[in-house]
Amino acid sequence: MSERMRIVGLEEHVVLPVLLDAWARAGVRQVPQLGFGDEPFARRLRDVGEQRLADMDDQGLDVAVLSLASPGVQNLPAAVAVSVAREANDALAEVVAAHPDRFQALAAIPTPEPEAAVAELERAVTRLGFRGAMLYGRTGDKLADAPEFDDLYAAAARLRVPLHFHPQTPVQPVLDAYYSGLGGVGMGLATAGLGWYYDLGIQYLRMIFSGVFDRHPELQVIAGHWGEVVLFYLDHTGIMAHNAKLDRPLADYFRQNFWVAGSGTVSERYLRWTAEVVGTERMLYSTDYPYTFGTRPGGFPFLDTSGGVARSFLERAPFTEEEKAAIGSGNWERLTGHVAAGRDPRR
């Protein structure tokens, strides 16, 4: 390539002390995958300084858009979620300010209190300069298409910022029905193995079929993990658009309201399929750090972005140089650049 391509990763996880404290008080399992303890993985998840920057350099990532690890504040009581989200966002803003050329952020949103969620999104975008927000599907037993979140979606559309959705663990009855009886592999299959993606993919379809995007046609959603399964069935599921009396064909929602990233799954098959379905102009980039950093159990190659793989995977993609540059950072700037351009530094 004639000049080095800029790569921005949108799903780069972090856990902050205020969130760890809140999770511990809420009885969340204190495991390294959530940032508890002193294992190298947990330390990476908590680090917002030299270790993370060194790992970004190792991956070949220029900018990391930081967001809280799943489920953020969405498993907390309403009053707690509001205060923790605000404190976490203020802390993330300080992290970004310390390295503005390397870090950006997606806001934590206290969806357990919908009115406060709207206010926090507005504050994070207009006061802190965040490029959007990270949501985590369900809030308690309420799914993403619940009517109480309509004002939040309206605010995101008005502010012209995307909402990036990330999966969380399926509800207990689903775990019992589909993933029990498999020993240790059961929970892995229910979460990062497969269950996460079905859980969130169904919620995307519910948002479409319940009219969220018909009410808010400008709303933009970022889907990780190559579209959370649903992209691979649009040619079949699309028949439901007629039954649901949608304003548009089902695929059109994914080409007009969704942006898709791979979340560190470095599979050329998924890359090509996504480009065929939504087009390279709707594709973004992410590495799902630290969950795909140095993770090759049994030599499995598709979930490791370390050793320069995050960069080489995109550089070797079967696209034009212009398309690769768009996926690496150009589409992200087209989607969110107005936030940085319009922010008043005195605020």
N, C-alpha and C positions, 0 to 999 in steps of 0.2 A: 504494500500500500504506500502511496506517495507521502502521506503524513499519518501520524499515529491517531487512530480512532479513539474518540472519547467515549468511555463507558460509564453509565450511571446505573447503579443497582438499587432497585426500589423496595426490596423486601429483605432488609438487613436488620436483624433483630437485636434488641438490647433489653436488659432488665436493670432497673434502677432500684436503689435502696428503698425508696418509698413504696414501690410496688412489691418488693419482697416482704417488707413488713406487713403490708396490707394482706397479701396472700397468706402469710403465716397466721395472722389473726383470723382469717377466714377458714383456716383448716385445710388449705391446699397442700397436697403432698409435696414435701420438700426434697425434690429430686434434682440432679444436676441439669436435666433437660429444661428446667425452669430457672436455672441460675443459682440454685442452692448448693452450698458446699464448696470444696476447694479443688475439685477435679479440674483439669485443664479446660474441658468444655464449659463448665460453669464460669470459670474465670474469663474465658473469651466472651461469653454472653454478657457479662457485667462490664467488660472493659470498653471504655470510650476514648482511649488515648493511644499510646504508642503501640500496644499489642495489636489493636484493631487496625491501625494505619499500616503496620508492617504486614498484616495478613491481607489487607487490600492490595498492597503492592505485590505480594506473592500471587494473588489471584489475577492481577492485571486490571483492577477496578480503580477508576479515577475518583468517583464520588459514590458514597453510600447514603441512601435516604433511610434514616434510622426510624424504627418504630418499635413499640413494645412487643414482647413475645406474647403469643396467644395464651389466654384469652384477654389480655390487657386488663381493663377494669370492668369488663362486662359480666364477671362472676361475683361482683361485690355488691353489698347493699347500696341503695341509691345514694344516701348521704355520703358514704365513704367513697363511692365511685366518683362523685363530683369533686371532692377535695383531692383525691389521689390523682385524678386526671389533670387537674390544674397544676398541681405541684410537679407531676411528671413532665408536663409540657414546658413548664418554666425551666426545669432541669435540662430537657432536650434542647431548648433554645440556647442555653449556656454552652452546651457541648458544640452546637453548630457554630456559635459565635467564636469559639476557640479555634476552630478549623473551618472557616467558611468556604474554602476552596475544596474541601474533601467531604464535608457532611452537609446534608439537608435533613428534613424531618417530616414525618407524617404524624398528625396529632392523635393523641388518645382521646376518645370521646365517651363521656359517661352516659351511655344509652339507658342504664337503669332509671335515669331521670330525664325523659325526653326533652323537656323544656330547657334544662341545663345543657343538654347535649348540643342543641342549636346554638346557645350562647357561647359554649366553649369552642365549637367549630369556628364561629365568627371571630372570636378573640385570637385563636391560634393562627388564622389566616391573615387577618388585618393588623394584628398587633405583633405577632411573633414571626410572621413571614413563612409559615409552614405551607407546603405545596398541596396539602390535602389532608386526609385522615385515614387511619387504619381501623377497620371494623372487623368483628370476629363472628359474623353470622348471628347465632342466637344470643339473646339477652335473657338469661334464666330460661323460662319455657316459651319465650316469645321469639318467633322466627323473624327473619329480616324483612318480610313483607307485612308485618303487623302495622295496622293503621297509625299507631302512635309514633311511628318513625317518619311519617309523611312530611312533617315540617322540617326534619333534618335533611331529607332528600331535596326538599324545595330550597333549603338554604345552600346546599352544595351546588345545586344548579344555578342559583342566583350568583354565588361567589365564583362560579366557573372553576371549581376545584374537584378533582376526582376523589372517590371513596374506594380505597383498596380493601377488599375483603380477604380475610384469612380464615381458614377452617379452625374449628375446635373439636374436641372429643364428642362423639355422638352421645345422646342421652342414654341413661342406664338401661331402659327397656330395649333399646337397639343393641347395646353391648351384650345384654343377656341373650337376646334372640339370635344374634348372628355371629358373635365373636367369643362366646363362652366355650369352655371345654377344650380349648386348644393349648392350654398351658401358657408359657411365657409369650408365645408368638401371637396369642389372641389379641392382647392390647396393642401390640405393634401393628397388627393387621387392621385394627379398629381405628388407628390414628395415622401415623405417617406412612404406613404401608398402603392403605386404600380407603379406609372408612372416612377419614377427614374429607376427602375429595367428593365422595358421594353426598355427604352431609351438606356441604356448601353448594355443590352443583344443583341439588334439588331446590335450595333456597333461591338461587339465581332464577330458576325456572318459575318458582312461585312469584318472585318479584315481577317477572314478565307477565305471567298469566293473570295475576291479580291487578294489573294495570298500573304498576308503579311508573313504568317508563312512558305509558300513554299520558299519565297525569303530569309527568316531568320529563318531557322528551329531550331536554338538554342535559339531564343527569348522566354523568360519566362514571363508570365503574371499572376498576382494574381487577382482573381475575388472574391469579397466579396458577402455578402447577398446570400450565398449558390449558387453562380453561376449566379446571375442576371437572373433568370427565365429559361434561355435556357437549363440548364441541364435537366429540367423536360420534355423537348420535343425532346431530341436527337433521340429517337427511331422513331420519325416521321420526324423531319427536316432532318435527315440523308440522305433521298432520294435525297436531293439537291446536295450532293457531286458528284453524277454522272453527273448531269446537269452542274455543275460548273467545271467539269473536274479537281477536286482536286487530289493532289498527294496521299492522304490518305483518309480513311473513316472519316467522320466528327467527330465521337467520339474519334478518335485517337488524334486529335488536343487538345482535352480537357484532354486527358491522358498523353500527351507528352509536351504540351506547356502551360498548365494552372495549377495553384494551386488554391484551393478553400477554403475560410473561411466563417464563419457564420455571422460576423458583429454583434455579440451580440444577434442574434435571437436564443434563447435557446429552440429549437424545436428538440426533438429526432427524429421525422419523417424526418425532413430535414437532420439531421445528418446521419441517416442510409441510406437515398437515395443517398446522396453525396458519402458516402463510397462505395456503390454498383456501382456507375457510374464511379468514377475516382480512387477509392482505397484510403485507409488511408495514403498511402505513398505520395499522392498528396494533402493532407489536411493540412491546417494551422489554426491558432486561432486568433480571434480578438473580441473586445468587443464593438467597435463603441462608445467609451466614448467621451463625456458625454451624448450622445443621448439615451443610454440605461441604465442610472444610476438613479435608483429610479423612473422609468417611468412605472407606473401601473394604467393608467386611467381605472376606473371601475373594478379594480382588474385584468386586463388582464395580464397574467403571462409571456408571451413569449418574452418580450422586456425589461427585467430588470435584469441586471447582478450584482446589488448591494447585500449586505448582504451575500457575499460569493458564490453567484450563478455562477459567471464566473468560479470559480474553481469546485464547486460541479457538475455542468453540465458535465464537461469533466471527472471528476473522476468517475461519475456514468454511463458513456457511455458504450454501449454494445460491447466493444472491449477488446483486451488483454492489459495487463499493458504496453507492449512494444509499441503497436499501440497508446495508449493514450499518452505515453511519446513522441512519434514521432509527434503527432498532436500538443501537448503542446509547444514543442520547438525543438525537434530533426530534423524535416523536415526543419524548418527555418534555423537552423545552417548548415544543409546539402546544402541548397540553397544559403546561403549568408555568411557562416562562413569564406570563403576565403578572403572576404573584410577586416575583422578585422585582420585576420592572416597575410595578405600581406601588410597592411598599414605601412608606415614608419613614426614613431611618430615624427620624426624631421621635417616632411613636414608641 
